[in-house]
Amino acid sequence: MKSWLLLAVLLIAQTVQAQKNNTRSFSEKLETAQWMREYDSIAWRMSELVTEATYEELARIGREWFCYKAEDSLWNGVYGKFKDGKYDQVLHYRLNTNDTIDVVSDPIDSVMLVAVSRAISVAYREAGVILGKSYVKMNKFIRYHPDKTITIWLLPALQPSDVAMYGGEFYYHFDESGLKVLEREEYYKGSFKGFKIGKTREVRLNYEDTDEPTQGAVYFALQYQRSFSEIHIDTRASTSLMAFSQEKGYYWLHAGKSKPNP
């Protein structure tokens, strides 16, 4: 479950110029992608338990469900719906230190629940303006920070027929109310692209319109590292490769691209 913590990052090329709206370093994106993988694993495990809920309980759960780490560093999952200015909490799960998940009745900060619910709604609305009508399923990744601000990432989920998709990603950093967007990064060029998993092969992610790998590209590589023999991320300024060897395990190689002659 934590094998991705063993990734070795080998930087062998010139520094990639940062985009104006995306100044985080590759190592920061890699750390965020590792957290996303953990979040995704927890969300899947807890959501499987939700299928055991009653019909009445399921009817009260909306897309405002989310996972978070409490002050004791334990993962929690809360399922409910934002309605009439309040959060209707239906189910609350906690991942224990022995890796078991329990249903708990501990009260959750109502201010946090309302703020995160608002942020989820705004994030989907903002991304929807750019996406338009889309049938691509998206996963949400949510962080509630100690300063009570909220960050939300929306990235393509594994699609039906086991298609791993990329090409659209949305990041929003909200104030403590969950209504005001303090920072945003949005990437979408009109269509998604993808590869069917299940057949080990080399794949290339086309980000030729960017100067460096996006957060979604780095997450794609980590999330599907076992599904493909090599994953290349091609940008305007560089190529990043995730591969595997018996000696190194999973590792990264980065190479800059020479600029064309004027």
Contacts in CASP RR format, 6 or more apart in sequence:
PFRMAT RR
TARGET T0000
AUTHOR 0000-0000-0000
METHOD contacts of the structure
MODEL  1
MKSWLLLAVLLIAQTVQAQKNNTRSFSEKLETAQWMREYDSIAWRMSELV
TEATYEELARIGREWFCYKAEDSLWNGVYGKFKDGKYDQVLHYRLNTNDT
IDVVSDPIDSVMLVAVSRAISVAYREAGVILGKSYVKMNKFIRYHPDKTI
TIWLLPALQPSDVAMYGGEFYYHFDESGLKVLEREEYYKGSFKGFKIGKT
REVRLNYEDTDEPTQGAVYFALQYQRSFSEIHIDTRASTSLMAFSQEKGY
YWLHAGKSKPNP
1 41 0 8 1.000
4 34 0 8 1.000
4 37 0 8 1.000
4 222 0 8 1.000
4 225 0 8 1.000
4 250 0 8 1.000
5 34 0 8 1.000
6 249 0 8 1.000
6 250 0 8 1.000
7 30 0 8 1.000
7 34 0 8 1.000
7 222 0 8 1.000
7 250 0 8 1.000
7 251 0 8 1.000
7 252 0 8 1.000
8 248 0 8 1.000
8 249 0 8 1.000
8 250 0 8 1.000
8 251 0 8 1.000
8 252 0 8 1.000
9 26 0 8 1.000
9 27 0 8 1.000
9 30 0 8 1.000
9 251 0 8 1.000
9 252 0 8 1.000
10 251 0 8 1.000
10 252 0 8 1.000
10 253 0 8 1.000
10 254 0 8 1.000
11 26 0 8 1.000
11 252 0 8 1.000
11 254 0 8 1.000
12 253 0 8 1.000
12 254 0 8 1.000
12 255 0 8 1.000
13 238 0 8 1.000
13 254 0 8 1.000
13 255 0 8 1.000
13 256 0 8 1.000
14 256 0 8 1.000
16 26 0 8 1.000
16 211 0 8 1.000
16 212 0 8 1.000
16 235 0 8 1.000
16 237 0 8 1.000
16 238 0 8 1.000
16 254 0 8 1.000
16 256 0 8 1.000
17 211 0 8 1.000
17 212 0 8 1.000
17 237 0 8 1.000
18 24 0 8 1.000
18 211 0 8 1.000
18 212 0 8 1.000
19 210 0 8 1.000
19 211 0 8 1.000
19 212 0 8 1.000
21 185 0 8 1.000
22 185 0 8 1.000
22 210 0 8 1.000
22 212 0 8 1.000
22 214 0 8 1.000
22 215 0 8 1.000
24 32 0 8 1.000
24 215 0 8 1.000
26 212 0 8 1.000
26 213 0 8 1.000
26 218 0 8 1.000
26 240 0 8 1.000
26 254 0 8 1.000
29 213 0 8 1.000
29 214 0 8 1.000
29 215 0 8 1.000
29 218 0 8 1.000
30 218 0 8 1.000
30 222 0 8 1.000
30 252 0 8 1.000
32 215 0 8 1.000
32 218 0 8 1.000
32 219 0 8 1.000
33 215 0 8 1.000
33 216 0 8 1.000
33 218 0 8 1.000
33 219 0 8 1.000
33 221 0 8 1.000
33 222 0 8 1.000
33 223 0 8 1.000
34 222 0 8 1.000
35 141 0 8 1.000
35 143 0 8 1.000
36 141 0 8 1.000
36 153 0 8 1.000
36 155 0 8 1.000
36 219 0 8 1.000
36 222 0 8 1.000
36 223 0 8 1.000
37 219 0 8 1.000
37 222 0 8 1.000
37 223 0 8 1.000
39 67 0 8 1.000
39 141 0 8 1.000
39 142 0 8 1.000
40 139 0 8 1.000
40 141 0 8 1.000
40 223 0 8 1.000
42 67 0 8 1.000
42 75 0 8 1.000
42 77 0 8 1.000
42 95 0 8 1.000
43 67 0 8 1.000
43 77 0 8 1.000
43 139 0 8 1.000
45 95 0 8 1.000
45 101 0 8 1.000
46 67 0 8 1.000
46 77 0 8 1.000
46 93 0 8 1.000
46 95 0 8 1.000
46 101 0 8 1.000
47 65 0 8 1.000
49 93 0 8 1.000
49 101 0 8 1.000
49 103 0 8 1.000
50 58 0 8 1.000
50 61 0 8 1.000
50 65 0 8 1.000
50 79 0 8 1.000
50 91 0 8 1.000
53 61 0 8 1.000
53 79 0 8 1.000
53 90 0 8 1.000
53 91 0 8 1.000
57 90 0 8 1.000
57 91 0 8 1.000
60 80 0 8 1.000
60 81 0 8 1.000
60 88 0 8 1.000
60 90 0 8 1.000
61 79 0 8 1.000
61 80 0 8 1.000
61 81 0 8 1.000
61 90 0 8 1.000
61 91 0 8 1.000
62 79 0 8 1.000
62 80 0 8 1.000
62 81 0 8 1.000
63 120 0 8 1.000
63 124 0 8 1.000
63 140 0 8 1.000
64 80 0 8 1.000
64 81 0 8 1.000
64 82 0 8 1.000
64 87 0 8 1.000
64 116 0 8 1.000
64 117 0 8 1.000
64 120 0 8 1.000
64 121 0 8 1.000
65 77 0 8 1.000
65 78 0 8 1.000
65 79 0 8 1.000
65 80 0 8 1.000
66 77 0 8 1.000
66 78 0 8 1.000
66 116 0 8 1.000
66 120 0 8 1.000
66 140 0 8 1.000
66 142 0 8 1.000
67 75 0 8 1.000
67 76 0 8 1.000
67 77 0 8 1.000
67 78 0 8 1.000
67 142 0 8 1.000
68 75 0 8 1.000
68 76 0 8 1.000
68 77 0 8 1.000
68 78 0 8 1.000
68 112 0 8 1.000
68 116 0 8 1.000
68 142 0 8 1.000
68 143 0 8 1.000
68 144 0 8 1.000
69 75 0 8 1.000
69 76 0 8 1.000
70 76 0 8 1.000
70 94 0 8 1.000
74 94 0 8 1.000
74 95 0 8 1.000
74 96 0 8 1.000
74 97 0 8 1.000
75 94 0 8 1.000
75 95 0 8 1.000
76 92 0 8 1.000
76 93 0 8 1.000
76 94 0 8 1.000
76 95 0 8 1.000
76 104 0 8 1.000
76 108 0 8 1.000
77 92 0 8 1.000
77 93 0 8 1.000
77 94 0 8 1.000
78 89 0 8 1.000
78 91 0 8 1.000
78 92 0 8 1.000
78 93 0 8 1.000
78 108 0 8 1.000
78 113 0 8 1.000
79 89 0 8 1.000
79 90 0 8 1.000
79 91 0 8 1.000
79 92 0 8 1.000
79 93 0 8 1.000
80 87 0 8 1.000
80 88 0 8 1.000
80 89 0 8 1.000
80 90 0 8 1.000
80 91 0 8 1.000
81 87 0 8 1.000
81 88 0 8 1.000
81 90 0 8 1.000
82 88 0 8 1.000
82 114 0 8 1.000
82 117 0 8 1.000
82 118 0 8 1.000
82 120 0 8 1.000
82 121 0 8 1.000
85 114 0 8 1.000
86 110 0 8 1.000
86 114 0 8 1.000
87 110 0 8 1.000
87 113 0 8 1.000
87 114 0 8 1.000
87 117 0 8 1.000
89 108 0 8 1.000
89 113 0 8 1.000
91 103 0 8 1.000
92 103 0 8 1.000
92 104 0 8 1.000
92 105 0 8 1.000
92 106 0 8 1.000
92 108 0 8 1.000
93 101 0 8 1.000
93 102 0 8 1.000
93 103 0 8 1.000
93 104 0 8 1.000
94 101 0 8 1.000
94 102 0 8 1.000
94 104 0 8 1.000
94 106 0 8 1.000
95 101 0 8 1.000
96 102 0 8 1.000
112 144 0 8 1.000
112 148 0 8 1.000
115 148 0 8 1.000
115 150 0 8 1.000
115 174 0 8 1.000
115 176 0 8 1.000
115 177 0 8 1.000
115 178 0 8 1.000
116 142 0 8 1.000
116 144 0 8 1.000
116 150 0 8 1.000
116 178 0 8 1.000
118 174 0 8 1.000
118 177 0 8 1.000
118 178 0 8 1.000
118 179 0 8 1.000
119 142 0 8 1.000
119 150 0 8 1.000
119 152 0 8 1.000
119 172 0 8 1.000
119 174 0 8 1.000
119 178 0 8 1.000
119 179 0 8 1.000
120 140 0 8 1.000
120 142 0 8 1.000
120 152 0 8 1.000
122 172 0 8 1.000
122 174 0 8 1.000
122 178 0 8 1.000
122 179 0 8 1.000
122 181 0 8 1.000
123 140 0 8 1.000
123 152 0 8 1.000
123 154 0 8 1.000
123 170 0 8 1.000
123 172 0 8 1.000
124 154 0 8 1.000
126 170 0 8 1.000
126 172 0 8 1.000
126 181 0 8 1.000
126 184 0 8 1.000
126 186 0 8 1.000
127 138 0 8 1.000
127 154 0 8 1.000
127 170 0 8 1.000
127 186 0 8 1.000
128 134 0 8 1.000
130 170 0 8 1.000
130 186 0 8 1.000
130 188 0 8 1.000
131 168 0 8 1.000
131 188 0 8 1.000
134 192 0 8 1.000
136 156 0 8 1.000
136 159 0 8 1.000
136 165 0 8 1.000
136 192 0 8 1.000
137 156 0 8 1.000
137 157 0 8 1.000
137 159 0 8 1.000
138 154 0 8 1.000
138 155 0 8 1.000
138 156 0 8 1.000
138 157 0 8 1.000
139 154 0 8 1.000
139 155 0 8 1.000
139 156 0 8 1.000
139 157 0 8 1.000
140 152 0 8 1.000
140 153 0 8 1.000
140 154 0 8 1.000
141 152 0 8 1.000
141 153 0 8 1.000
141 154 0 8 1.000
141 155 0 8 1.000
142 150 0 8 1.000
142 151 0 8 1.000
142 152 0 8 1.000
143 150 0 8 1.000
143 151 0 8 1.000
143 152 0 8 1.000
144 150 0 8 1.000
145 151 0 8 1.000
147 176 0 8 1.000
148 176 0 8 1.000
149 173 0 8 1.000
149 174 0 8 1.000
149 175 0 8 1.000
149 176 0 8 1.000
149 182 0 8 1.000
150 173 0 8 1.000
150 174 0 8 1.000
150 176 0 8 1.000
150 178 0 8 1.000
151 171 0 8 1.000
151 172 0 8 1.000
151 173 0 8 1.000
151 174 0 8 1.000
152 170 0 8 1.000
152 171 0 8 1.000
152 172 0 8 1.000
152 174 0 8 1.000
153 169 0 8 1.000
153 170 0 8 1.000
153 171 0 8 1.000
153 215 0 8 1.000
153 216 0 8 1.000
154 169 0 8 1.000
154 170 0 8 1.000
154 171 0 8 1.000
155 168 0 8 1.000
155 169 0 8 1.000
155 170 0 8 1.000
155 216 0 8 1.000
155 219 0 8 1.000
156 165 0 8 1.000
156 166 0 8 1.000
156 167 0 8 1.000
156 168 0 8 1.000
156 169 0 8 1.000
156 192 0 8 1.000
157 165 0 8 1.000
158 164 0 8 1.000
158 165 0 8 1.000
158 197 0 8 1.000
159 165 0 8 1.000
161 196 0 8 1.000
162 196 0 8 1.000
162 197 0 8 1.000
162 198 0 8 1.000
163 194 0 8 1.000
163 195 0 8 1.000
163 196 0 8 1.000
163 197 0 8 1.000
164 194 0 8 1.000
164 195 0 8 1.000
164 196 0 8 1.000
164 197 0 8 1.000
164 220 0 8 1.000
164 223 0 8 1.000
164 224 0 8 1.000
164 227 0 8 1.000
165 192 0 8 1.000
165 193 0 8 1.000
165 194 0 8 1.000
166 192 0 8 1.000
166 193 0 8 1.000
166 194 0 8 1.000
166 205 0 8 1.000
166 216 0 8 1.000
166 217 0 8 1.000
166 220 0 8 1.000
167 187 0 8 1.000
167 188 0 8 1.000
167 189 0 8 1.000
167 191 0 8 1.000
167 192 0 8 1.000
167 193 0 8 1.000
168 187 0 8 1.000
168 188 0 8 1.000
168 189 0 8 1.000
168 192 0 8 1.000
168 216 0 8 1.000
169 185 0 8 1.000
169 186 0 8 1.000
169 187 0 8 1.000
169 188 0 8 1.000
169 214 0 8 1.000
169 215 0 8 1.000
169 216 0 8 1.000
170 184 0 8 1.000
170 185 0 8 1.000
170 186 0 8 1.000
170 187 0 8 1.000
170 188 0 8 1.000
171 183 0 8 1.000
171 184 0 8 1.000
171 185 0 8 1.000
171 186 0 8 1.000
171 215 0 8 1.000
172 181 0 8 1.000
172 183 0 8 1.000
172 184 0 8 1.000
173 181 0 8 1.000
173 182 0 8 1.000
173 183 0 8 1.000
173 184 0 8 1.000
174 180 0 8 1.000
174 181 0 8 1.000
174 182 0 8 1.000
175 182 0 8 1.000
185 215 0 8 1.000
187 210 0 8 1.000
187 214 0 8 1.000
189 209 0 8 1.000
193 205 0 8 1.000
193 206 0 8 1.000
195 203 0 8 1.000
195 228 0 8 1.000
197 224 0 8 1.000
197 227 0 8 1.000
197 228 0 8 1.000
198 227 0 8 1.000
200 227 0 8 1.000
200 228 0 8 1.000
200 229 0 8 1.000
201 228 0 8 1.000
201 229 0 8 1.000
202 228 0 8 1.000
202 229 0 8 1.000
202 230 0 8 1.000
202 231 0 8 1.000
202 232 0 8 1.000
203 228 0 8 1.000
203 230 0 8 1.000
203 231 0 8 1.000
203 232 0 8 1.000
204 231 0 8 1.000
204 232 0 8 1.000
204 233 0 8 1.000
204 234 0 8 1.000
205 217 0 8 1.000
205 220 0 8 1.000
205 221 0 8 1.000
205 231 0 8 1.000
205 232 0 8 1.000
205 233 0 8 1.000
205 234 0 8 1.000
206 234 0 8 1.000
207 213 0 8 1.000
207 214 0 8 1.000
207 217 0 8 1.000
207 233 0 8 1.000
207 234 0 8 1.000
207 235 0 8 1.000
207 236 0 8 1.000
208 234 0 8 1.000
208 235 0 8 1.000
208 236 0 8 1.000
209 236 0 8 1.000
210 235 0 8 1.000
210 236 0 8 1.000
211 235 0 8 1.000
211 236 0 8 1.000
211 237 0 8 1.000
211 238 0 8 1.000
212 235 0 8 1.000
212 237 0 8 1.000
212 238 0 8 1.000
213 233 0 8 1.000
213 235 0 8 1.000
213 238 0 8 1.000
213 240 0 8 1.000
217 233 0 8 1.000
217 240 0 8 1.000
218 233 0 8 1.000
220 231 0 8 1.000
221 231 0 8 1.000
221 233 0 8 1.000
221 240 0 8 1.000
221 242 0 8 1.000
222 242 0 8 1.000
224 231 0 8 1.000
225 231 0 8 1.000
225 242 0 8 1.000
225 244 0 8 1.000
225 250 0 8 1.000
229 243 0 8 1.000
229 244 0 8 1.000
230 241 0 8 1.000
230 242 0 8 1.000
230 243 0 8 1.000
231 241 0 8 1.000
231 242 0 8 1.000
231 243 0 8 1.000
232 239 0 8 1.000
232 240 0 8 1.000
232 241 0 8 1.000
233 239 0 8 1.000
233 240 0 8 1.000
233 241 0 8 1.000
236 257 0 8 1.000
237 256 0 8 1.000
237 257 0 8 1.000
238 254 0 8 1.000
238 255 0 8 1.000
238 256 0 8 1.000
238 257 0 8 1.000
239 254 0 8 1.000
239 255 0 8 1.000
239 256 0 8 1.000
239 257 0 8 1.000
240 252 0 8 1.000
240 253 0 8 1.000
240 254 0 8 1.000
240 255 0 8 1.000
241 252 0 8 1.000
241 253 0 8 1.000
241 254 0 8 1.000
241 255 0 8 1.000
242 250 0 8 1.000
242 251 0 8 1.000
242 252 0 8 1.000
243 250 0 8 1.000
243 251 0 8 1.000
243 253 0 8 1.000
244 250 0 8 1.000
244 251 0 8 1.000
245 251 0 8 1.000
END
